[in-house]
């Protein structure tokens, strides 16, 4: 049975990125956590999942060397374009992660893959409920998606199961500029979605179904019951939190 391929998105804003500045590095993925670059933790987590074979990293051409066990791809101007180019290079099925998630573990990845396959989705994204996320104790401010069946935070894990699932990447390209504005994202799902979202009546199942119709594939949101799964490193405060969790022995 063919091994699953994985893509790590490692593009960033260089020295303009607040995490890069705080860590004193030229590329965010190489901010030190637990005695090694963040990207090394992500590669190790993927390597810890037996069904994953080739790992590729989408990163700027002038970035430092990546771990030797990963293939290097040139990043696009945005995460969505990098994902689209990575999918074109690697093909489906494809697991997509990000380099700024040093708290990622093989157990999180395995649970996500299990949930995706149980759902039968062509494309899926991982998320955690607010109550689960807050169990980790990270004081940094977060962006929440408010659904009728729970507030969610994304876990920076995505899965494209087949050729139909590529439609989800196309949809991502369309909404990428609005990722920090849940209301504008909802507006692109349909005319009634913003109203339902504001009233707290839009469920995650309904949102996934609407996205699937626009993307012309079946999409799902897979919940992860791991407190650290949604804690990527977007801000210096997130970096300090990750370091507190992964202090070298």
N, C-alpha and C positions, 0 to 999 in steps of 0.2 A: 504494500500500500504506500502510495506516494506521501512524502512528508509535507506538512503544511509550511508555507512560506510566511515570513514575518517582515514587516517594514517598520522601521523606527524613524519618525519624523524628527529631525534635529536642526531644522532651519530656525533662525532667530533674527533679532535686530542688531546683532553685533554689540558694539560698545554702547549703543543707545538702550539696550535692554537693562532694566534696573537690577536684575539678578546678576548679569555679567559684571556690572559695575560693582555691586556689593561683594562679589566673589573675586574680583580682580582678574577676570579671564576675558579673552577676546570672543569666546563662543560659549553661550549659556550651558550647553550640554556638558561642558568640562568644569563646571562649578564643583568644587570638592564637597563631598558628603561621605562621612564615614571613612575617610582616608583615601578615597578614590573618586574619579569623576562620576557625575550622575549617570552618564551614558553607560558606564561599565556595569552599574547595578541593573539597568534595564536589559542589557545584553545577557547578563547572568540569569536574570529571571526567565527570559525567553529560552535560554539554553537548558533551564531546569525543567522544561516541559518536553517530554519524550517525543511527542508527535510533531514538534517543530523542527524543520530542517534548515534550509537556507535563511539567513537573516541579512537584510540589507538596511543601510542607514542612508537616509536622504539628508544631505548636509552641504553647506556652502563649500565651494571649491578651495577657498583659502583657510578653511578650518583645520585644526590640528588632526593628526592621525587618529583614526577610530580603532576600536579593538580588532585584532587581527582576524578573529573568527567571523567578521561581518564584511559584507560586500558594500562598497561605497558607491552611492549614486549622487549626482548633483541635484541639489534642492531647487524647487521652483520659487517664484516670488511670494507664494502664500502656502499655508499648510494644505489647503485643498488642491492646489495645483501640484504640489509635491506628491500628495496621495494619488492623484490621477496619473502622474508620470510614473510613480512607483508601481501602480497596478498594471500599467501598460508594459513595464519592464519585467515584472515578476509573474503576472497572471493571477487568476483566482483558482482556488480559495486563498485568501490573503488576510492575515491578522495585522492590524495596524496599531502601533503604540507610539508613545512620544518619549523623547530623550530626557524630558524634565520630570520624570516620575520615578525617582530613586526608591520609593517605598513599594514599588510593584513587586509582586511575588509570584512564583509558579502556581501557588494555590489560587490566587486571584484569576490568573489567566485560565487555568483549568476549569474553574467554576464558570467563567464567562463562556468558554467554548462549549461546555456542557449545556448551558442555558440556551445558547444560540441554536445548537442542534436540536434540542428539545422543541424549540419554537418553530423550526422549519423555515426560518427567515432566509431571504436572499441577502439581506444586509442587516446589520445590527450594531447598536452602540450600548456600552455599559454605563450604568448610573447607579448611584446609591441614594437611599432615602435620607432625609435630613437627620433623623434620629440616629441613624447608623453613623453618618459622617461625623456628627458632633461627639460621638463616643471617643473619638481620637483625641479630643481636647486641643485642637489647633485654634488659637485665638484670632488668626488672620481672617479678614473679611472675605466672604465668598459670594459668588453669583449663584442664585438659586432659580430653578425652574419650578413654578408653582402649578401643580396639577390637582385636579379634584381628588385624586387618590394618593396624594402625598407630594411634598416638596422634594425635588431631586437636585443632585449635583453630578455632573458628568465625571467619568473615570478615565477619560483619554484612552479608551480601548474600543476598537471598531473591527468589524469583520465583514468581508465581502465573500460570500459563499460561491458565487457563480457569475456568469456574464450578465445576467439580469441585475444582479446586485450593483453593477457598475453605475446604474442609474442613480443610486444613492450618492455616489461621488459627484455626479453632475449636479444633483440638487444641493449638495454641500458647497460646490463652487458658487451657486447662486445666492446662498444665504450667508456665506462666510463673513461678509462685512458686518453682519448684524448679530454675531455670536454673543456679544455682551448686552444685547437689547432683546430680551425675550418677547416683548410685545411686537417688534418689527419682524422677528422670526415667525411669530404666530400669524402675522398678517399674510405672509407668503404661503402659509398652509391653506388659506381660504378666507372668504369674506366674513364668515361667522366666527372663525377661530379667535380673533382678538377680543370679541365681546365675551365669548365663553371663557377665555383666559382671564380677563379682568374680573369676571364674576366667580372665578374659581370653579368653573364647571367643565373645563376641558381635561379629560383624563389622558393619561399617558398612552393608553391603548388607542384612543381616538386620534391623538396626535400622530402616533406611529402609522396608523392606517391612512391618515390624510397625506402624510409624507410619502408613503408607499404608492398612493395613487398618482401623485405628482411625479415620483421617480420611476413609475411603472415597474415596481417590484414590491415584494413583501418585506416590510421593515419591522423591526421590533426593538424595544428598549429592554435590555436584560439587567435585572437588578442584582447587585453584588452585596452580600452581607458581610463586608470586610470594612471596618472603620477607616483604614488607611487607603482604601482604593481610590478615593476621590481627591487625595491630597497631592496633586502635582505642584511644581514649584513655579508659580507665576510672579511672586513678589519676594523681596528680601525676607519678610516675615515667614513665608513658606519655607525658604531655605533654612532658616534657623530652626523651624519645626522639624524638618527632615533630618537635620544634623543632630537634633536632640534625640531622635528615634534611632539613629544609626551611628552613634558615637563609637569610634574604634576601641577595641578592648585593650 
